[in-house]
Amino acid sequence: MIDLHFWTTPNGYKPLMLLEETGLPYNLVRVDISHGDQFRPEFLAISPNNRIPAIIDDDPADGEGPLSVFESGAILLYLADKTGQCIPAAGRARVRCIEWLFWQMAGLGPMAGQNHHFATYAPERLPYAIDRYVRETGRLYAVLNKRLAEAEWIAGDSYSIADIACYPWIVPHQRQQQDLANFPHLKRWFEAIAERPATVRAYAAGKALNTAPTVADEESRRILFGQSADTVG
């Protein structure tokens, strides 16, 4: 059994999609980040950066008792290797998969996240910041669109954790001020993933857990955006 400590964010959906693809049994553990659940000692014990998602695998390959993993990219790699699914076993195909996974972790996720923050959540509108991150998000969409003009899936011929990592960050494309019609190969890919039964099940499971906006009031804004070195403890 995999315990997935989860909230309904793009990073949260990544391991949930993979769990549904692989068929591994899992249990969703609610971590309401808008109410500060990520600062509870029991969660920090498995995710020291106070961010979701994190997992606990009660049956790891080494047989040495439960194993925790934090960071969404590390979780995807761990689960893919555990099951032998959604990642090439070796060679150049594996390299391609991992490099695009890291591309999402270092580029698409952080830049789209800043897009969300300055366009939607910042207490004052800063045109320079909004324009900076909307344009950079568009550039990254174009990079992905170019890649998908060459291959059916991001890593090549097979659906992989590279696709799973990127998809949840494209779901809020309208909020990111991006028109998928401008990226036809990305649009084809996005629609194909949206129709996968595992994707449908993952998003239904997330919706069953939470339908409320993450930032709903000043207290949730303080919890999510008011952290500093002093809050690490």
C-alpha positions as CSV (number, residue, x, y, z in Angstrom):
1,M,0.0,0.0,0.0
2,I,1.2,3.5,-0.9
3,D,0.0,6.4,1.4
4,L,-0.1,9.5,-0.8
5,H,-0.1,12.7,1.2
6,F,-2.0,14.9,-1.2
7,W,-3.7,18.1,-1.9
8,T,-5.4,19.3,-5.2
9,T,-2.4,21.1,-6.7
10,P,-0.6,20.3,-10.0
11,N,2.2,18.6,-8.1
12,G,-0.2,16.7,-6.0
13,Y,-1.9,15.2,-9.1
14,K,1.3,13.9,-10.6
15,P,1.8,10.9,-8.3
16,L,-2.0,10.3,-8.2
17,M,-2.1,10.0,-12.0
18,L,0.8,7.5,-11.9
19,L,-0.7,5.4,-9.1
20,E,-3.9,5.1,-11.2
21,E,-1.9,4.2,-14.3
22,T,0.1,1.5,-12.5
23,G,-2.7,0.0,-10.4
24,L,-0.7,0.1,-7.2
25,P,-3.1,0.2,-4.2
26,Y,-3.0,3.5,-2.5
27,N,-4.6,5.5,0.2
28,L,-5.1,9.3,-0.1
29,V,-4.0,11.2,3.1
30,R,-5.5,14.7,3.2
31,V,-3.0,17.5,3.7
32,D,-5.0,20.8,3.5
33,I,-2.3,23.2,2.7
34,S,-4.7,26.2,3.0
35,H,-5.1,25.4,6.7
36,G,-1.5,24.6,7.6
37,D,-1.6,20.8,7.6
38,Q,1.8,20.8,5.9
39,F,3.4,22.1,9.1
40,R,2.2,19.2,11.3
41,P,5.2,17.3,12.8
42,E,4.0,14.0,11.4
43,F,4.0,15.5,7.9
44,L,7.3,17.2,8.3
45,A,8.8,13.9,9.3
46,I,8.3,12.7,5.7
47,S,8.4,16.0,3.9
48,P,11.0,18.3,5.5
49,N,10.3,21.1,2.9
50,N,6.7,21.3,4.1
51,R,5.3,20.7,0.6
52,I,3.0,18.1,-0.9
53,P,3.1,15.5,-2.2
54,A,4.9,12.9,-0.2
55,I,4.4,9.1,0.0
56,I,5.1,6.3,2.4
57,D,5.6,2.9,0.8
58,D,4.9,0.1,3.3
59,D,6.4,-2.5,1.0
60,P,9.7,-1.2,-0.5
61,A,12.0,-3.4,-2.4
62,D,14.7,-3.5,0.3
63,G,12.3,-5.1,2.8
64,E,13.5,-2.8,5.6
65,G,10.2,-1.3,6.6
66,P,8.2,1.7,5.4
67,L,10.0,4.1,3.1
68,S,9.0,7.8,2.7
69,V,9.7,9.8,-0.4
70,F,9.1,13.6,-0.9
71,E,9.3,15.8,-4.0
72,S,6.9,15.0,-6.8
73,G,9.7,14.2,-9.4
74,A,11.5,11.8,-7.0
75,I,8.1,10.2,-6.3
76,L,7.4,9.6,-10.0
77,L,10.8,8.1,-10.5
78,Y,10.5,5.9,-7.4
79,L,7.0,4.6,-8.4
80,A,7.9,4.1,-12.0
81,D,11.0,2.1,-11.1
82,K,9.1,0.1,-8.4
83,T,6.5,-1.0,-11.0
84,G,8.5,-1.0,-14.2
85,Q,5.8,1.1,-15.8
86,C,5.8,4.5,-17.4
87,I,9.6,4.7,-17.7
88,P,12.0,3.0,-20.1
89,A,14.2,0.4,-18.5
90,A,17.5,1.6,-19.9
91,G,19.4,3.4,-22.6
92,R,18.7,6.6,-24.5
93,A,14.9,6.3,-24.0
94,R,15.3,6.4,-20.3
95,V,17.6,9.4,-20.5
96,R,15.0,11.3,-22.6
97,C,12.3,10.5,-20.1
98,I,14.4,11.7,-17.2
99,E,15.6,14.9,-18.9
100,W,12.1,16.0,-19.7
101,L,11.0,15.1,-16.2
102,F,13.7,17.4,-14.9
103,W,12.7,20.1,-17.4
104,Q,9.2,20.1,-15.9
105,M,10.6,20.2,-12.3
106,A,13.0,23.0,-13.1
107,G,11.1,25.0,-15.7
108,L,7.4,24.4,-16.4
109,G,6.3,24.0,-12.8
110,P,8.2,26.9,-11.2
111,M,7.5,29.3,-14.0
112,A,3.8,28.5,-14.3
113,G,3.6,28.7,-10.5
114,Q,5.0,32.2,-10.5
115,N,2.5,33.0,-13.3
116,H,-0.3,31.8,-11.0
117,H,1.0,33.8,-8.1
118,F,1.5,37.2,-9.7
119,A,-1.6,37.0,-12.0
120,T,-4.0,35.6,-9.4
121,Y,-2.8,35.7,-5.8
122,A,-0.4,38.7,-5.4
123,P,-1.9,41.4,-3.2
124,E,-1.1,44.0,-5.8
125,R,-0.9,43.8,-9.6
126,L,2.7,44.1,-10.8
127,P,2.5,44.4,-14.6
128,Y,6.1,43.6,-15.2
129,A,6.0,40.4,-13.1
130,I,2.7,39.3,-14.7
131,D,4.1,39.9,-18.2
132,R,7.4,38.2,-17.4
133,Y,5.8,35.0,-16.2
134,V,3.0,34.8,-18.8
135,R,5.6,35.2,-21.6
136,E,7.9,32.6,-20.0
137,T,5.0,30.2,-19.6
138,G,4.2,30.7,-23.3
139,R,7.9,30.1,-24.2
140,L,7.8,26.8,-22.3
141,Y,4.6,25.8,-24.0
142,A,6.3,26.4,-27.3
143,V,9.2,24.3,-26.3
144,L,6.8,21.4,-25.4
145,N,4.8,22.0,-28.6
146,K,8.0,21.7,-30.7
147,R,9.0,18.5,-29.0
148,L,5.5,17.0,-29.5
149,A,5.7,17.8,-33.2
150,E,8.5,15.2,-33.3
151,A,7.0,12.5,-31.1
152,E,3.7,11.2,-29.9
153,W,4.7,11.5,-26.3
154,I,7.2,13.7,-24.6
155,A,9.9,11.0,-24.2
156,G,9.2,9.3,-27.5
157,D,6.8,6.5,-28.5
158,S,5.5,5.6,-25.0
159,Y,3.5,7.4,-22.4
160,S,5.8,8.1,-19.4
161,I,6.3,10.0,-16.2
162,A,7.5,12.9,-18.4
163,D,4.0,13.2,-19.7
164,I,2.5,12.7,-16.3
165,A,4.7,15.4,-14.8
166,C,3.8,18.0,-17.3
167,Y,0.1,17.4,-17.8
168,P,-1.2,18.9,-14.5
169,W,0.7,22.1,-15.1
170,I,-1.1,22.5,-18.5
171,V,-4.6,21.9,-17.0
172,P,-4.8,25.5,-15.8
173,H,-3.7,26.9,-19.2
174,Q,-6.5,29.5,-19.3
175,R,-5.5,30.8,-15.9
176,Q,-1.9,31.0,-17.2
177,Q,-3.3,33.1,-20.1
178,Q,-2.3,30.5,-22.7
179,D,-4.4,29.5,-25.7
180,L,-3.9,25.9,-26.7
181,A,-5.0,26.6,-30.2
182,N,-1.6,28.4,-30.6
183,F,0.1,25.1,-29.7
184,P,-1.6,22.4,-31.9
185,H,0.8,19.5,-31.0
186,L,0.6,20.3,-27.3
187,K,-3.2,20.5,-27.7
188,R,-3.3,17.0,-29.3
189,W,-1.2,15.6,-26.5
190,F,-3.2,17.3,-23.8
191,E,-6.5,16.0,-25.1
192,A,-5.2,12.5,-25.4
193,I,-4.0,12.5,-21.7
194,A,-7.3,14.0,-20.5
195,E,-9.2,11.0,-22.0
196,R,-7.0,8.3,-20.4
197,P,-9.1,6.4,-17.9
198,A,-6.4,6.8,-15.2
199,T,-6.4,10.5,-15.6
200,V,-10.2,10.6,-15.3
201,R,-10.0,8.5,-12.1
202,A,-7.2,10.6,-10.6
203,Y,-9.0,13.9,-11.1
204,A,-12.3,12.4,-9.8
205,A,-10.5,11.2,-6.7
206,G,-9.0,14.7,-6.1
207,K,-12.3,16.4,-6.6
208,A,-13.9,14.0,-4.1
209,L,-11.4,15.1,-1.6
210,N,-11.5,18.9,-2.2
211,T,-13.5,21.3,-4.4
212,A,-12.6,24.5,-2.5
213,P,-10.0,27.1,-3.8
214,T,-6.7,26.8,-2.1
215,V,-6.4,30.5,-1.4
216,A,-9.8,31.5,0.0
217,D,-9.1,34.2,2.6
218,E,-6.3,36.2,4.2
219,E,-5.4,33.4,6.6
220,S,-4.8,30.9,3.8
221,R,-2.9,33.6,2.0
222,R,-0.7,34.1,5.1
223,I,-0.1,30.4,5.5
224,L,0.8,29.8,1.8
225,F,2.8,33.0,1.0
226,G,4.0,34.2,4.4
227,Q,6.8,31.7,4.9
228,S,10.5,32.6,5.5
229,A,13.5,31.2,7.2
230,D,11.9,31.9,10.5
231,T,9.0,29.5,9.8
232,V,11.3,26.5,9.2
233,G,12.0,26.1,12.9
